[in-house]
Each structure stands twice: as structure tokens, then as C-alpha cells.
Amino acid sequence: MGNRELRTLLVLGATSVLRIARNDARTRPWLSALLARRPSKVAAVALANKTARIIWHLLRIWLMEAVSLRSCSPALSEAMLTLVHMDYHGSSELNREAPL
């Protein structure tokens, strides 16, 4: 499901964070607890999932602001809306009545 390349990059980034987090005293407690409870690859996928959800949320907020304020061109806002819709619903047909 989703974009395989993006998923791979997120897991790779999470693996790098976990590699550094193992030996760093400044690691967040929830991340240390996750590493203690789960194998490193499972923890990497969990961290990648959390990162993806944060990115998705920020993208939606930014997109809604951009579309509502028309701070970007109408063509760009339409293209961004279509891309987000395609990623979320798997279809390029944009239903304006359906919530993002």
C-alpha cells in the first residue's frame, strides 16, 4: 500500500535515528522504551509510521491553508489537492463534497 519508495525512505531514516538513539543519553523516553520492548526493525517501522503520520497531518494543514487563503495559484492548489486525494483514496477523480 502506498508509495514503496517513500515508505523505504521513511524506514531508512527511522533506522538511522534509532542507530544514534541507542547510544545517546538525550534520547526521548518513549523512543528508549520502544527500543527496549521491540526488535530494532519493528521499532524502525513504528517510528517511520509515526513520522509519516506527522508529515501527512502537516501537509493537510498546509494544503487547507493554501487552498482556503489562495496563497498559491489556483492551478497549483488544484494540483496539490488532486495529489493528496490520489494518495489517500487511490483515485485521481476528485470529489469536492467528500472530506480530504
Secondary structure as UniProt FT lines:
FT   HELIX           4..21
FT   TURN            22..23
FT   TURN            25..26
FT   HELIX           29..37
FT   HELIX           40..69
FT   HELIX           74..89
FT   TURN            96..97
//
